[in-house]
Amino acid sequence: MFSNAFLKSFRILLLPFSLLYWLGISIRNFLFNKNIFKSSHFGLPLICVGNLAVGGTGKSPMVEYLVRLLKDHYKVATLSRGYKRKTKGYALANEATTALDIGDEPMQFHLKFPEIPVAVGEERQDAISQLLHDRPATQVIILDDAFQHRSIIAGMNILLTDFNNLFTKDFYLPTGDLRDLKSSYKRAEVIVVTKCRANLSMAERNKIAKEINPLPYQHLFFTCLEYGQIYHISTNDILNLTPNTEVLLVSGIANPAPLKAMLEEHSNGYQMLQYADHHIFSIDDLKDIKHKFDKIETKDKIILTTEKDAVRLAKFENEIQALPFYILPVRHHFLFEEGDKFDQLMKGFISDFKK
């Protein structure tokens, strides 16, 4: 395994490619700003959740937060690209849909909120039109990971940035993680600093606020990750994690650091099988998981994974239902008692929306 220091040094060597990448996205944004590349409006509220960097900033939990907030008041739908699915074009989730059809994150939305339309499509403009054709009663669409897709103009843009990797201190791919211009933050109405420590101080908050320097029309929020009750991947039985439990963590997400920190605090220890983000699990992977788990000597042991990983493991239900294979759900928790302020901002945007 390569050390983080080695990887950082190697990425610095890719600086010329980063400058070319910066040039490309600068030209693209200039063409959109000058209306040479066209953007489309739609006659209903669109809430865009996105970021400026690759990797995990908590977009999926934010989409779920918005769905929970709005679904009892409005006809809500979600639209994602459907990253790493085996299909192309527009698709609307149904009872027969799998993660291979629509991608792991949309499948997660579909499983958790089967009553709302969950659609995918690479061409967001066409996908919105088809979604509205299929579900004409739709009142609000939440656009997952669409901040950089400027062909659509959303009325509410929520920009997420990781507390440990603020966009202001990042650099462009491949030397850094930025996939869009830093200046693009100006297009957001809301900026959320995610994955903060739960005990973040007001002094630290103010320091980050000064670093980001939000514009007068922008709202700045801070969230930490809040873990829910662990439940079995097949039976949904609840498990209380104890300090004596040894955990085999199976992770195919971009940034498992907060999850590892939680296990260090609440378990006897953990071992980890880490896969690439959105990894498609194979039967050989499952054999590796079982082999690694069997080698853990203590009797008080479980296998733990994320909800996003679980939808890609669902195809092995027959093989894993007898194992102590559990899922750990996660949510955003707003710090400094600003959750109500965020909620009212979202609801107010919808109620005040004018076609």
N, C-alpha and C positions, 0 to 999 in steps of 0.2 A: 504494500500500500504506500502511496505517495503521501508525504506530509503536507500540511496546509501551507507551510513556508515554501516548499518546493513548487506547489501549484500556483501560489501567488507570484513567485519569481518567474515561472513559465508564462503566466498570463501577461506579465509586464513586457515580455519579449514580443507579444502580439500587438503592441501599441500601434504600429503602422496600420494594421487591419482595423483597429478601433477608430482611427482617424478617417479611414475610408467609410466605415459604417456611419460615423457621425455626419460625414458629408452627404451620404445617401439619405438619411432621415431628415437632415436639414432641408435638402431640396424638396423632399416629399411634403414636409410641413409647409414650406414656402408656397408650394403650388396649391395646397388646400387653403392657406391664408389668403391667397390672391384669387380664390374661387376659380382657378384654372381646373383643378380637380373639384368636382361637384360633391356636395353633401346634401342629404335628404332629410326633410322634416316629416314627421308623422303626426296625425291628429289625435294623439293620446299621450299620456305621460310615459316617458321612457327614463328609467333609472339605470345608469351605467355604473358597474363596479369594476374597477381595474387598478392597474399600477403602472409604473414606468420601468420596472425591472422584471427580469425573468426570475422564476423561483417563487417560493411560497410566502405570500404576505397575508394570507387568510381570506382570499376572495370567496371561496366556497362557504365558509361559515358566515361571511357577511351576506351573501345571497340568501342563505337560510334564515338569518336574522330578519332580513327584509320580508321574506315570505311569511314568517310567523307574525310579524308586525302588521302586515297588510291583508292577509288572506281572508280574514273574517269581516273585512270592511269593503273590499273591492275584488273584482274578478282579476286575479293576478296570473301571469304566465312568466316563465323564464325562457331565455334564449341563450344558448351557448354555441361555441364552434363545434364541440364534440371532438376534442383532441384525442388522437390515437385510436379513434374508432375504425372499424373495418369497412365502413360504408362511406358514401359521398353524397353531397347535396342535402336537401332539406329532409328532416324526419321529425315526426311527432311521436313521443313515447306512448306505448299502449301496454296491454297486459302481457304481451309476448316479448316485449323489448328486453334486450340484454345490454350489458356494458359494451360489448363488441359492436352493437348497433349505434349507440349514441355517445359512448365515452363514459368514463367512470364517474366524473363529477355530475353530469346530467342524470345518470342513472341513480346516483345517490339522492338527488333532488326528487326524482320520480318515486323512489321507494319510501322516502320520508313524507312526501306530500302527494300521494296518488290522486288527490282530488283536483290538482292544478295542472294545466297544460305545461309540459316540459318539451321544448323543441330544440333542435340543433340545425346548424347550417353555416357553411363557410362564408357564403355571400349574405351578409346580415340584412341588406336591403330587401332582397328577394325573400329571405326567410321570414322577415316581419310581415310582408305582404301575404305569404302563404299561411302563416300562423293566424293572421286576422281573418283570412278566408275560412280556415278550418274551425276557428273559435271566434266568431264575430262578436260575442258578448265580452271579450277581453277588454278590460279597462286600464290595466297597467302592465307593462312588460319590463322585467328586470333583465338587463343585458349583462351577462357574465363575461368578464375579461374582454371588454370591448372598448376600453379607453383609447387605445391606439388606432381603432378602426374609425377613422374620421369620415367615412362615407355616410355615417348616420350622425345626426345631431340629437343628443339626448338633453332633455331639460334639466336633469339632475345628474351630475358626474361625481362619483365618490372615488377618490384616489387614495389607495392604501400604500403605506410605506412602513417597512419593518424597523422597529426601534433599534435593532442591532445593525441595520444597513440602510440608513436614511438615504433617500435619493439625492439629497444635497451633497453627500460625501462619496457618492458612487461614481463610477466612470462607465464608458460605453463598451458594449460587447466588442471583442471577446476578452479585453483586459479586465473590464468590470462586468456588471450585470444589467446596465441600463439598455433598454431596447427602444427608448424614445428620448427626445430632448428633455433636459432638465426643465427648460422653460415651458414645457407643455403642462406643468403643474398649474399654470395660470388658467387653464380651461376647466379646472375643477371647481365646483361650488363647495365641496366638502373634502377635507383631507383628514384621514384617520391614521394615526401612528399606532401600529398594531404590535402585538407580542411584547408589550411592556411588562415590567415587573408589577405584580399586584400592589406592592407597597411603594410605587413610584412617588417621589416627593414633589411638592409644589415647586421647589427650586429647580429640580430636574425638568419638570414640565415646562417651566418658563425658559429654561436654557434651550430646550428643543424648539419651542415656539419661536424664540429669537433666531435660531438656526434656519428654520423653514421660512420664517417671515411671511406669513399668509397675507394676502391682499385684503383690502377692506371688505370685499364681498364674500370672502371665504370663511368657512367655519372649520375650526381645528378641534379634533377630538383625540382621545387616547384610550386604547383598549388593551386588556390582557386576555389571555386564553383561559377559559373556565372549563374544566373537564367535568363531564357528567358521570352517571353511574355506568360501570362496566357491565355489558350484557353479552350473553353467549351468541355466537355467530349464527347458530341454527335454531336454538330453542328460545332465545331471548331471555333466558333466566339471568337474574341479576347476581353479580358477584361483588362482595366487598373486599377490596385489596387490603391486605394486612402487611405489617412490617416484616412478616416471616415469609412472604411469598416471593419466590424466584420467578422472574419473567423472561420469556424469550420474546423480544420485540421484533415483529416483522413489519418493515417499513419500506414503502415505495412512494414516499412523498418528498418534495423538494427540500424541506427544512425540518428535520425531526428533532432539532435541538431542544425546543420547549418540552416536547414529549419525554425526552431523555432526562431532562432536569426534574420533571415531575416524578419519574420512576426512581431517581436517585433519592428523592425525599420520602416517597411513600411505600417503597418496596424493600425487600432484603437485598436486592441487586438485580441486574438484568444483563442478558446477553442479546446481541442484536444481529439480525440478518437484514442488511440494507440493500435495497434495489433502486434502480433509477426511477425518477419521477414518472408516474403513469405506467409503470412496468406491467406487462401482460404476463401473469403467472402461468407457468407450465406445470405439467405433471412432475417433471424433474425438480422444479422448485419446491413443490409440495413434499417430495421425497427428502429433499435437503432440510426442510423445516422439521419434518418428523424425526430425522436422524439427529439434528441438533438438539431437539427437545428431549429425545431419549437419553442423550448424554448428560443432561442435567441430573445430578444425583439426588437432590432433595425431593421429598414427596409433595411438598407444598409448592407446586409450580404450575404456571399457565403459559399459554401462547397469547400474545396481545397484538392487535393491529388497529389501524385507523378505519373509520367508516369508508373513506375513499378506497383504501386497499381492499376492504371487505367485499365491495361490489365486483372486484376483479377475481376474487376467490370463490364467489358464489357458485361457479360452475363445478366446484369440487365438493358440493354439499354432502354427497354420500360418503366421501372419504373423510371429511373433517367433523361430521356431526357428533361422533363419539369422542372427539378430542376436547380437552379443556381450552377451546379456542374462543377468545373473547375480543370484543370491540370496545374501543374507548371513544365516546363522542366528545366533541369540543364545540364551544360557543364563544362568541365575543362577549366580554363584560366591559361596559364603559366605566372608566375611572372618573374620579372627582364628581360623582353623582350627576353626570351629564347625559345619562341614558335617555331620560325623559325629553331633554332638549333635542337630542338627535331624532327621537321618535316623532316629536311634534314638527320638526323640520321636514321630515319625509311626508307625513300626512298633510301638512300645509301645502307642500309643493303640489300634491295631487288635487287637493280640494280647490286650490287657486288656479289650476291649470286652465289655460285658454287656448283653444284650437287656433 
